[in-house]
Amino acid sequence: MANDPILTAFDHLVSGRGESILVASPEQNASVADVNGLAGLVKTHVSDAEIPVEGLVGLAALNGPGFFAGYLGLRRAGFRVLLIDWPVPAAELDRTLLALRAVGALIVKKPWPDQPGDFEYRPGSAVETGVELSADVSTVRLTSGSTGLPRGIAHTSEALLNDDQALRDTMGLQDERVLAATPLSHAYGFSSVFLPALSCGWTVVVPGDGGPFGVTDASLAGRVTFLPTVPAFLNSLLKLKEPPTLSDSLRLIISAGAPLRPETAIRFKEVYGRDVHVFYGASEVGGITYDREGSAAVRGTLGSPVKGVKIDLVPDDSNEPGSGIVEVNSASAAVGYYPAPESSLQGGRFTTSDIGRFEGSELVLLGRVDDVINVRGKKVSPREVQALIENLPGVDEAVVVKAPAADGSGDTVQVLVAAQEHALTDVELLDACKAQLAVHKIPRRFRIVGSIPRTPRGKIDHEAVRAILSEGNA
């Protein structure tokens, strides 16, 4: 893998800045040279396992030097890397490796490994391995298809580094000390934290336990300059009785992965005196839009296109006037889905499932093609219902989902509401909806909870949401 530009960039760091700190926590540091040494251990470890060269190997590691060493060591040994969130149940790991025809997985048992025994290789059980991946693919990210089965998104190193450069140029990032408040295995963390650390020598600050959401006061105050995070993280800070102090050096906070509510952005500015810049991207194509001014969330927009990105709105008769399905053209686009390609991702183009429109130069998302709820032949936008409920006093968040009607006539609207204790009742929620929504848009089921369930990546866990809403149904 001598021609891999990601490895070449890191080799330049090793030769020119070997003693600089690459990964830091409140308790310990790892230099570029330290990570390089660990990567050598990984290369030896996987080479001894006699894995078929050019095969796809999963990497499961928490944020820390172990993730860096695992990725670099696998690539140096000649393998393509499948990024897997960790921890993951053994059955799910096996299912993922089989679905993506991976030859096995490298498990990094500790975020700060210091010996060969901290790295474990587990063979996969796929009969077919490594098929249909073009020679220049280096990295495969995980996503879920319409069937819910794991599937991959195949990337070249050139496209990944193009996304890294475009984001740094668009966001005005230079030599940063970045807080890893999102998993490095996730596309967001990989592109916004991991890649610029390897290519530019940024220092990555991680919590002591290696997890993205256990951020301590020391992490936040540790001379961090850049914080890429998600709305759930910002909300969790604001809910604390004594919110932790942010470093005076922190000059840029971005939020991605889910919509940032205007109320959260406004409250964060009140508490911390800092703007939160929203960022919209996709695993398939990298960065799409960015809020350069730091006020887009308050306006309900997502900013304007990232450098080098072109956005088209594909007309659809079911959409509002002036809106369309968001189609992205970018040099950062993935090669395609793996192992089963789809026409929505090919040739530098990605057709999303998002419906949007432009307000001036800024993109606004109106929903998703597959989110529309059909109630007795009439269409309901989940975002309309969600916005109404989230504006009610005491409501923190709402998730609107569709469920089949008992009589088979179509869909029904159901809502899971996160609200402050004793803030409101089901009856009050229903009365508010009846007062402002057409009959077919009124939810047929409510559940009030303390918080919305989320995945380890900070996204809404829709499977858990549906399970909660179905409780009590016969």
Backbone torsions as a table, in degrees:
resi	resn	phi	psi	omega
1	MET	NA	33.5	-176.8
2	ALA	-65.0	-23.4	-177.2
3	ASN	-94.0	4.4	178.9
4	ASP	-71.9	117.8	-176.9
5	PRO	-64.3	-24.6	176.2
6	ILE	-68.4	-43.6	177.0
7	LEU	-65.6	-38.6	178.8
8	THR	-61.9	-42.8	179.4
9	ALA	-62.7	-42.0	179.4
10	PHE	-68.3	-37.7	177.6
11	ASP	-59.9	-36.0	176.1
12	HIS	-63.8	-38.9	176.6
13	LEU	-62.6	-44.5	-178.8
14	VAL	-59.1	-43.9	-176.7
15	SER	-75.7	-30.1	-175.1
16	GLY	-105.7	-25.3	-175.4
17	ARG	-139.3	42.6	-174.0
18	GLY	-59.6	-31.3	-176.8
19	GLU	-91.4	-4.7	179.0
20	SER	-70.9	151.1	-177.2
21	ILE	-77.9	123.7	178.6
22	LEU	-97.2	-40.0	179.8
23	VAL	-130.4	132.6	-178.8
24	ALA	-134.4	149.1	172.2
25	SER	-136.7	173.2	177.5
26	PRO	-60.7	-19.0	-175.1
27	GLU	-107.4	-27.9	-173.1
28	GLN	-156.6	166.6	-179.6
29	ASN	-130.6	156.3	172.5
30	ALA	-132.8	125.0	-179.9
31	SER	-81.7	172.3	174.1
32	VAL	-57.8	-42.2	179.9
33	ALA	-65.4	-38.3	177.7
34	ASP	-60.5	-47.9	-180.0
35	VAL	-64.5	-38.6	177.7
36	ASN	-60.7	-40.8	177.7
37	GLY	-64.7	-41.9	177.7
38	LEU	-64.4	-37.6	178.4
39	ALA	-62.5	-33.6	175.9
40	GLY	-64.9	-38.2	176.0
41	LEU	-61.9	-43.2	-179.9
42	VAL	-63.5	-45.4	-179.6
43	LYS	-57.8	-44.6	178.9
44	THR	-64.2	-42.7	-177.5
45	HIS	-60.9	-49.1	-176.9
46	VAL	-75.2	-28.9	176.9
47	SER	-66.4	-38.9	178.2
48	ASP	-66.6	-23.1	-179.6
49	ALA	-76.9	-4.7	177.4
50	GLU	55.9	48.4	177.2
51	ILE	-81.5	141.4	177.8
52	PRO	-58.3	121.0	180.0
53	VAL	-60.4	145.0	-175.9
54	GLU	76.7	-1.5	176.7
55	GLY	-70.5	164.3	178.1
56	LEU	-92.0	123.5	-178.0
57	VAL	-121.9	127.8	177.7
58	GLY	-70.8	146.5	173.1
59	LEU	-121.0	117.6	179.3
60	ALA	-120.7	108.8	-175.6
61	ALA	-155.2	146.0	172.9
62	LEU	-75.3	165.2	176.4
63	ASN	-59.5	131.5	179.3
64	GLY	151.9	-177.3	179.3
65	PRO	-57.8	-28.3	180.0
66	GLY	-61.9	-37.8	178.4
67	PHE	-65.8	-46.5	179.6
68	PHE	-58.4	-49.2	-177.7
69	ALA	-64.8	-39.0	179.6
70	GLY	-62.0	-46.8	-179.4
71	TYR	-64.5	-50.1	-177.3
72	LEU	-63.5	-42.5	-179.2
73	GLY	-64.3	-41.5	178.0
74	LEU	-64.3	-43.3	-179.8
75	ARG	-66.0	-40.7	179.4
76	ARG	-65.2	-30.1	178.9
77	ALA	-79.9	-5.2	175.0
78	GLY	99.6	13.8	-177.1
79	PHE	-103.9	153.6	170.9
80	ARG	-85.7	147.5	-172.6
81	VAL	-110.4	126.7	173.7
82	LEU	-101.2	116.7	-176.2
83	LEU	-82.0	121.7	-177.0
84	ILE	-125.1	131.8	176.3
85	ASP	-65.1	144.2	-179.8
86	TRP	-133.6	137.3	7.0
87	PRO	-80.5	158.1	177.2
88	VAL	-141.2	137.4	177.9
89	PRO	-56.4	146.4	-176.9
90	ALA	-56.6	-40.2	-178.9
91	ALA	-64.6	-39.7	179.5
92	GLU	-69.5	-37.3	176.7
93	LEU	-61.7	-47.0	179.4
94	ASP	-61.9	-40.5	179.4
95	ARG	-62.6	-41.4	-179.5
96	THR	-66.9	-46.2	179.8
97	LEU	-61.3	-40.0	-179.8
98	LEU	-67.4	-44.9	-177.7
99	ALA	-63.0	-33.5	-178.1
100	LEU	-101.5	10.4	174.3
101	ARG	56.2	37.3	179.7
102	ALA	-81.5	146.4	-177.8
103	VAL	-77.6	-16.2	179.4
104	GLY	166.5	-168.0	-178.8
105	ALA	-143.1	141.6	172.1
106	LEU	-95.4	118.6	178.7
107	ILE	-101.4	122.1	176.6
108	VAL	-99.5	109.4	-168.0
109	LYS	-72.9	-23.7	-179.4
110	LYS	-132.4	144.2	177.5
111	PRO	-65.3	-25.2	178.9
112	TRP	-119.8	71.3	-178.0
113	PRO	-69.8	151.9	178.6
114	ASP	-140.0	6.2	179.5
115	GLN	-153.2	160.4	-177.4
116	PRO	-56.3	-33.7	-178.0
117	GLY	-65.8	-11.3	178.3
118	ASP	-80.4	-6.3	178.9
119	PHE	-114.5	127.9	-179.4
120	GLU	-126.2	131.3	175.6
121	TYR	-101.8	127.8	177.2
122	ARG	-115.6	119.2	180.0
123	PRO	-69.2	149.6	175.7
124	GLY	-90.2	179.5	-177.7
125	SER	-120.6	13.4	-178.2
126	ALA	-68.6	139.3	176.4
127	VAL	-77.8	-45.2	177.1
128	GLU	-97.2	134.0	-179.4
129	THR	-133.8	141.3	171.7
130	GLY	66.0	19.1	-175.9
131	VAL	-81.4	149.8	171.1
132	GLU	63.2	14.8	172.8
133	LEU	-96.0	123.7	-179.5
134	SER	-65.9	158.6	-171.9
135	ALA	-62.2	-26.6	-175.7
136	ASP	-90.6	2.0	178.2
137	VAL	-74.4	130.1	179.4
138	SER	-113.5	-30.2	-168.8
139	THR	-139.1	137.5	177.1
140	VAL	-122.9	124.2	176.6
141	ARG	-97.3	151.4	-179.9
142	LEU	-91.1	143.8	170.3
143	THR	-148.9	-178.3	179.5
144	SER	-120.6	136.7	176.0
145	GLY	-83.4	-177.7	-179.3
146	SER	-64.6	-21.4	179.2
147	THR	-85.7	-9.1	-177.4
148	GLY	87.5	-6.3	178.5
149	LEU	-76.1	147.2	177.5
150	PRO	-61.6	142.3	172.4
151	ARG	-146.0	163.2	-174.7
152	GLY	-112.0	162.1	172.5
153	ILE	-122.0	116.0	-172.2
154	ALA	-91.3	127.1	-176.9
155	HIS	-121.9	148.1	167.4
156	THR	-92.0	155.9	176.8
157	SER	-64.8	-33.9	179.5
158	GLU	-61.2	-44.5	179.9
159	ALA	-66.9	-39.7	179.1
160	LEU	-62.5	-43.9	179.4
161	LEU	-70.6	-30.1	175.0
162	ASN	-63.2	-41.4	177.5
163	ASP	-64.1	-43.6	177.7
164	ASP	-56.5	-48.9	-179.1
165	GLN	-65.2	-42.6	-178.8
166	ALA	-63.6	-40.0	179.5
167	LEU	-68.5	-41.8	179.3
168	ARG	-63.9	-40.1	178.2
169	ASP	-66.3	-44.5	-177.2
170	THR	-66.6	-39.5	-176.0
171	MET	-90.6	-4.9	-179.9
172	GLY	70.1	34.4	-177.7
173	LEU	-90.2	142.4	-180.0
174	GLN	-129.5	-110.4	179.4
175	ASP	-96.8	95.9	-169.3
176	GLU	-106.5	159.0	168.6
177	ARG	-113.9	104.1	-166.3
178	VAL	-106.3	138.1	177.2
179	LEU	-88.5	124.8	179.8
180	ALA	-84.3	80.6	-179.9
181	ALA	-101.3	23.0	174.5
182	THR	-150.6	148.0	-176.3
183	PRO	-60.4	136.2	177.9
184	LEU	-68.1	-21.4	177.7
185	SER	-73.9	-18.3	178.7
186	HIS	-82.0	147.5	-177.8
187	ALA	-53.7	-39.1	-178.9
188	TYR	-63.1	-50.6	179.6
189	GLY	-68.5	-36.5	179.9
190	PHE	-62.3	-44.7	-176.1
191	SER	-80.3	-36.4	-173.0
192	SER	-92.0	-17.4	-176.3
193	VAL	-124.3	-57.5	-172.2
194	PHE	-65.7	-53.3	-175.0
195	LEU	-62.9	-46.4	178.4
196	PRO	-65.9	-25.8	174.4
197	ALA	-65.8	-44.2	179.7
198	LEU	-70.3	-39.0	-173.3
199	SER	-86.4	-27.7	-174.4
200	CYS	-122.3	-9.3	179.8
201	GLY	83.0	22.0	174.7
202	TRP	-58.1	151.4	171.4
203	THR	-91.6	126.8	179.7
204	VAL	-100.2	120.8	178.9
205	VAL	-96.9	124.7	-179.7
206	VAL	-122.7	149.9	173.1
207	PRO	-60.4	158.5	-175.9
208	GLY	-58.9	-31.0	-177.7
209	ASP	-90.2	-1.6	178.8
210	GLY	83.9	-8.6	-179.1
211	GLY	-84.9	150.0	-175.0
212	PRO	-77.2	-22.1	-173.0
213	PHE	-107.5	0.1	177.4
214	GLY	-94.5	40.1	-174.2
215	VAL	-67.5	129.5	-178.1
216	THR	-95.6	168.4	174.9
217	ASP	-56.2	-40.0	-178.2
218	ALA	-62.9	-37.0	178.5
219	SER	-65.0	-45.6	-176.8
220	LEU	-70.1	-28.8	-177.1
221	ALA	-95.4	1.0	-171.9
222	GLY	-83.0	53.7	176.1
223	ARG	56.4	31.5	177.3
224	VAL	-71.0	139.4	178.0
225	THR	-108.7	-21.2	-173.2
226	PHE	-140.2	130.6	-179.7
227	LEU	-128.5	99.8	170.4
228	PRO	-90.0	124.2	-174.0
229	THR	-147.6	-168.3	-177.0
230	VAL	-126.0	159.8	-179.2
231	PRO	-55.7	-37.2	-179.0
232	ALA	-60.7	-36.8	178.9
233	PHE	-67.2	-44.7	179.2
234	LEU	-63.5	-41.4	178.3
235	ASN	-63.6	-38.1	-179.6
236	SER	-65.8	-36.1	176.5
237	LEU	-64.2	-43.6	-176.0
238	LEU	-70.3	-21.7	-179.1
239	LYS	-83.8	-13.7	-179.9
240	LEU	-68.6	143.0	178.3
241	LYS	-61.6	-37.3	177.0
242	GLU	-126.9	87.7	-178.8
243	PRO	-56.4	138.5	-179.4
244	PRO	-65.2	155.8	-179.7
245	THR	-76.1	140.1	173.8
246	LEU	-95.9	145.0	179.7
247	SER	-62.6	140.7	175.5
248	ASP	-62.4	-20.9	-179.2
249	SER	-77.8	-15.2	-176.3
250	LEU	-67.8	116.0	-175.1
251	ARG	-115.3	-11.1	179.9
252	LEU	-146.8	127.1	174.8
253	ILE	-122.6	126.3	176.4
254	ILE	-122.2	151.1	-179.3
255	SER	-127.8	132.9	-179.6
256	ALA	-148.0	-179.3	175.9
257	GLY	91.5	-24.0	179.7
258	ALA	-164.2	159.4	179.1
259	PRO	-61.1	137.3	174.6
260	LEU	-95.1	115.4	-177.3
261	ARG	-67.5	142.6	177.4
262	PRO	-53.6	-38.1	-178.5
263	GLU	-62.1	-37.9	179.4
264	THR	-67.8	-44.8	179.5
265	ALA	-61.9	-41.9	-179.4
266	ILE	-67.3	-44.3	-179.7
267	ARG	-64.5	-39.9	179.2
268	PHE	-63.1	-40.0	178.1
269	LYS	-64.8	-38.2	178.8
270	GLU	-65.6	-42.2	-175.8
271	VAL	-77.5	-43.1	-171.9
272	TYR	-110.4	-11.5	-177.7
273	GLY	69.5	22.6	-178.1
274	ARG	-122.2	141.4	171.8
275	ASP	-81.0	148.8	172.3
276	VAL	-110.5	123.2	-179.0
277	HIS	-93.1	125.7	-179.4
278	VAL	-85.2	149.3	-176.5
279	PHE	-137.9	131.2	-179.6
280	TYR	-119.2	124.3	178.6
281	GLY	-149.0	-179.6	178.4
282	ALA	-147.2	146.7	179.1
283	SER	-56.5	-31.4	-175.1
284	GLU	-72.6	-26.0	-169.3
285	VAL	-139.0	0.7	-179.3
286	GLY	77.2	-148.8	-177.1
287	GLY	-67.2	139.6	-179.7
288	ILE	-116.9	-57.8	177.3
289	THR	-133.7	159.8	-179.7
290	TYR	-147.2	141.3	179.8
291	ASP	-90.5	94.9	-175.0
292	ARG	-69.6	-28.3	-175.9
293	GLU	-89.4	-24.8	-179.2
294	GLY	89.2	16.8	-178.6
295	SER	-127.1	6.7	-175.2
296	ALA	-65.0	-37.1	-178.2
297	ALA	-59.4	-38.2	179.3
298	VAL	-65.3	-32.7	179.5
299	ARG	-86.2	-10.6	-178.3
300	GLY	81.4	21.2	179.0
301	THR	-113.5	176.1	-178.9
302	LEU	-117.4	16.3	-178.9
303	GLY	81.6	-168.5	-176.0
304	SER	-109.3	168.6	-173.4
305	PRO	-57.6	143.5	172.5
306	VAL	-64.6	153.6	-179.3
307	LYS	-52.7	129.3	177.5
308	GLY	83.9	-0.5	-177.4
309	VAL	-100.9	134.7	176.2
310	LYS	-115.5	130.8	-179.2
311	ILE	-115.8	128.0	173.4
312	ASP	-116.6	149.2	174.9
313	LEU	-107.8	110.1	-177.1
314	VAL	-79.5	119.4	-177.1
315	PRO	-58.3	143.7	177.5
316	ASP	-145.3	125.6	-173.5
317	ASP	-58.2	-23.7	-176.9
318	SER	-85.2	-5.4	-175.4
319	ASN	-88.8	167.9	175.3
320	GLU	-68.8	155.8	176.5
321	PRO	-58.1	135.0	179.2
322	GLY	85.1	-4.2	-179.3
323	SER	-106.7	172.2	178.1
324	GLY	-175.8	175.5	177.5
325	ILE	-76.1	130.5	-176.1
326	VAL	-72.6	120.8	176.2
327	GLU	-118.4	130.5	-173.2
328	VAL	-116.0	131.5	173.7
329	ASN	-115.8	124.3	-174.0
330	SER	-158.9	146.9	174.3
331	ALA	-71.4	-9.8	178.8
332	SER	-90.4	0.3	-176.7
333	ALA	-65.1	148.1	177.8
334	ALA	-69.4	163.1	176.4
335	VAL	-64.0	-40.5	179.5
336	GLY	162.3	-179.6	175.6
337	TYR	-77.8	154.4	-178.5
338	TYR	-142.4	137.4	6.2
339	PRO	-88.0	-3.9	-177.8
340	ALA	-112.8	105.5	-180.0
341	PRO	-63.0	156.2	174.6
342	GLU	-135.3	150.1	-176.9
343	SER	-67.8	-18.1	-179.0
344	SER	-70.4	-14.9	-179.7
345	LEU	-136.0	100.3	179.3
346	GLN	-169.4	152.7	173.6
347	GLY	58.7	34.8	179.2
348	GLY	78.2	11.4	-178.0
349	ARG	-124.8	139.7	176.2
350	PHE	-132.4	120.1	175.4
351	THR	-95.0	112.1	-176.6
352	THR	-78.6	-179.8	171.7
353	SER	-101.2	7.2	-178.0
354	ASP	-86.6	141.9	173.2
355	ILE	-104.5	129.8	-176.6
356	GLY	-144.4	174.4	172.5
357	ARG	-148.0	163.4	177.5
358	PHE	-101.6	136.3	168.3
359	GLU	-113.5	99.2	-169.5
360	GLY	67.1	-125.3	178.9
361	SER	-95.2	1.4	-173.3
362	GLU	-103.7	141.4	-178.5
363	LEU	-88.2	138.4	174.0
364	VAL	-122.5	130.1	176.6
365	LEU	-93.4	135.9	-176.1
366	LEU	-107.8	-8.1	-177.6
367	GLY	143.6	-169.4	179.5
368	ARG	-121.2	151.8	-178.7
369	VAL	-56.8	-40.1	-175.8
370	ASP	-89.1	3.9	-179.3
371	ASP	-91.8	-17.5	-174.9
372	VAL	-58.9	131.5	-178.4
373	ILE	-101.4	125.9	-177.2
374	ASN	-102.5	103.4	-178.4
375	VAL	-105.3	104.4	-179.6
376	ARG	49.1	46.3	176.0
377	GLY	84.8	-3.5	179.1
378	LYS	-109.1	135.9	-175.8
379	LYS	-86.1	139.4	178.4
380	VAL	-124.4	128.7	175.2
381	SER	-87.5	119.3	178.3
382	PRO	-56.4	-32.7	-176.7
383	ARG	-66.6	-33.1	178.4
384	GLU	-64.6	-45.8	179.9
385	VAL	-66.9	-42.5	-179.9
386	GLN	-60.3	-46.1	-177.8
387	ALA	-61.7	-40.6	179.4
388	LEU	-61.8	-48.7	-176.0
389	ILE	-68.2	-38.8	-178.3
390	GLU	-70.0	-15.5	176.4
391	ASN	-86.0	-4.6	179.3
392	LEU	-76.9	143.9	179.9
393	PRO	-57.7	135.2	176.6
394	GLY	87.7	-9.0	-179.6
395	VAL	-88.4	127.9	177.5
396	ASP	-91.1	-38.9	-174.3
397	GLU	-164.5	155.1	177.2
398	ALA	-142.3	143.8	175.6
399	VAL	-123.6	122.4	-178.8
400	VAL	-103.6	127.2	-179.7
401	VAL	-131.1	163.2	176.2
402	LYS	-106.2	148.9	177.4
403	ALA	-140.3	148.7	-178.8
404	PRO	-65.1	138.0	176.5
405	ALA	-68.8	144.8	-176.7
406	ALA	-61.0	-30.8	-177.5
407	ASP	-90.6	4.8	177.4
408	GLY	76.3	14.3	-175.6
409	SER	-82.9	-3.2	-177.5
410	GLY	142.8	-135.8	-177.9
411	ASP	-108.0	163.4	167.1
412	THR	-125.8	157.9	179.2
413	VAL	-95.6	128.2	176.8
414	GLN	-129.4	150.3	-174.7
415	VAL	-137.7	131.8	169.5
416	LEU	-103.2	124.7	-173.2
417	VAL	-117.1	126.4	172.1
418	ALA	-96.3	119.1	-175.2
419	ALA	-140.1	157.8	176.5
420	GLN	-66.4	149.3	-174.9
421	GLU	-57.5	130.7	178.7
422	HIS	62.3	19.0	-178.2
423	ALA	-72.1	-37.4	-179.7
424	LEU	-163.3	166.6	-177.7
425	THR	-114.2	170.6	175.8
426	ASP	-59.0	-38.7	-178.6
427	VAL	-64.6	-42.1	178.7
428	GLU	-65.9	-37.9	176.1
429	LEU	-62.3	-45.9	-179.3
430	LEU	-63.6	-43.0	179.4
431	ASP	-61.7	-39.8	179.8
432	ALA	-64.9	-39.5	179.4
433	CYS	-69.6	-40.3	178.8
434	LYS	-63.1	-31.8	-177.4
435	ALA	-75.5	-21.5	-171.7
436	GLN	-126.9	-6.9	-176.8
437	LEU	-119.9	149.6	172.3
438	ALA	-63.3	156.7	-173.2
439	VAL	-55.0	-43.5	-175.8
440	HIS	-70.3	-15.4	-179.3
441	LYS	-92.4	-9.2	-176.0
442	ILE	-71.7	126.6	179.5
443	PRO	-59.7	141.8	178.3
444	ARG	-95.6	-6.4	179.6
445	ARG	-152.4	133.3	175.1
446	PHE	-122.5	147.9	166.1
447	ARG	-136.5	132.0	177.9
448	ILE	-107.2	126.7	-179.1
449	VAL	-130.9	170.4	179.0
450	GLY	-75.4	-32.4	179.7
451	SER	-156.1	154.9	179.5
452	ILE	-80.9	130.4	178.5
453	PRO	-65.2	142.1	-177.5
454	ARG	-133.7	157.6	177.1
455	THR	-80.8	170.0	176.4
456	PRO	-58.5	-19.0	179.1
457	ARG	-86.7	-1.5	179.3
458	GLY	89.0	2.6	179.1
459	LYS	-90.2	159.1	179.3
460	ILE	-63.0	131.5	178.0
461	ASP	-87.8	91.8	-173.6
462	HIS	-66.7	-30.2	177.2
463	GLU	-65.1	-42.6	177.7
464	ALA	-67.8	-36.1	177.6
465	VAL	-60.9	-47.1	-179.6
466	ARG	-65.3	-34.7	178.8
467	ALA	-65.0	-41.1	178.7
468	ILE	-65.5	-43.3	-178.9
469	LEU	-67.1	-26.3	-178.6
470	SER	-85.8	-8.3	-179.1
471	GLU	-59.5	130.7	178.5
472	GLY	94.6	-11.0	177.9
473	ASN	-78.0	140.0	177.6
474	ALA	-81.0	NA	NA
